């Protein structure tokens, strides 16, 4: 069993930019439809399952981003659809013991 804990939206930036508009739903959707370059969950699962699935990380684009390639990402998506279960619970930042800077 693997427990993945994430925060969405993340803390508001301190540089004056607007806060993230991502929701937990959009983050989960990306974990299932995106790629390892944008999803720590996919990167972690894919790395743990690489040998079993016969996939490996590859550099793409400028060489800074890593994915499992088109076929590897497809295999990972299929594995997640068959084996992964998702649930979430909303917890306020204060209850979670998180402190975000105020402006």
C-alpha positions in Angstrom: 0.0 0.0 0.0 1.2 3.5 -0.9 -0.3 6.6 0.7 0.2 9.8 -1.2 -0.5 13.1 0.5 -0.8 16.3 -1.4 -1.8 19.9 -0.9 -4.1 21.7 -3.3 -4.1 24.5 -3.8 -0.6 25.2 -2.6 0.2 28.2 -0.4 -0.2 31.6 -2.0 3.0 32.9 -3.5 4.8 35.7 -1.6 5.9 37.5 -4.9 2.5 39.1 -5.6 1.4 36.6 -8.2 -2.2 35.4 -7.9 -2.7 32.1 -5.9 -3.1 28.8 -7.7 -6.6 28.0 -9.0 -6.0 24.3 -9.0 -8.4 22.1 -7.0 -7.8 18.7 -5.6 -10.0 17.4 -8.4 -7.8 19.0 -11.1 -4.7 17.6 -9.4 -6.1 14.1 -9.2 -7.2 14.3 -12.9 -3.7 15.3 -13.9 -2.1 12.5 -11.9 -4.3 10.1 -13.9 -4.0 11.8 -17.3 -0.7 13.7 -17.2 2.9 12.5 -17.2 5.7 12.0 -14.7 7.2 15.4 -15.5 4.2 17.1 -13.9 3.1 14.6 -11.3 5.1 13.5 -8.3 2.6 10.6 -7.9 3.2 9.3 -11.4 7.0 9.7 -11.0 7.0 7.8 -7.8 4.6 5.0 -8.9 6.4 4.7 -12.2 9.8 4.5 -10.5 8.6 1.9 -8.1 6.9 -0.2 -10.9 9.5 0.4 -13.6 10.9 -3.1 -13.5 7.5 -4.8 -13.4 6.1 -2.7 -16.2 9.2 -2.6 -18.3 9.4 1.2 -18.4 12.1 3.7 -17.6 12.5 7.4 -17.3 13.6 9.4 -20.3 14.7 13.0 -20.8 12.4 15.0 -23.0 12.4 18.5 -24.4 15.4 20.5 -23.2 16.5 17.5 -21.2 15.3 18.8 -17.8 11.9 17.0 -17.8 11.6 13.3 -17.2 8.8 11.1 -18.4 8.3 7.4 -19.1 7.8 8.1 -22.8 4.5 7.7 -24.6 4.2 4.0 -24.2 5.5 3.9 -20.6 3.0 6.6 -19.5 0.3 4.7 -21.2 1.2 1.5 -19.3 1.4 3.5 -16.0 -2.1 4.9 -16.7 -3.5 1.5 -17.3 -1.8 0.1 -14.2 -3.3 3.0 -12.1 -6.8 2.5 -13.6 -6.7 -1.2 -12.6 -4.9 -1.0 -9.2 -5.1 2.5 -7.7 -7.9 3.9 -5.6 -8.3 7.6 -4.9 -10.0 9.3 -2.0 -9.5 12.7 -0.4 -10.4 14.6 2.7 -10.6 18.3 3.0 -8.6 19.7 5.9 -8.1 23.4 6.6 -4.6 24.6 6.7 -5.0 25.7 10.3 -6.1 22.2 11.3 -3.2 20.6 9.4 -0.8 22.8 11.3 0.3 24.7 8.2 1.0 28.4 8.4 0.8 30.5 5.2 2.3 34.0 5.1 -0.3 36.8 5.1 0.0 40.0 3.1 
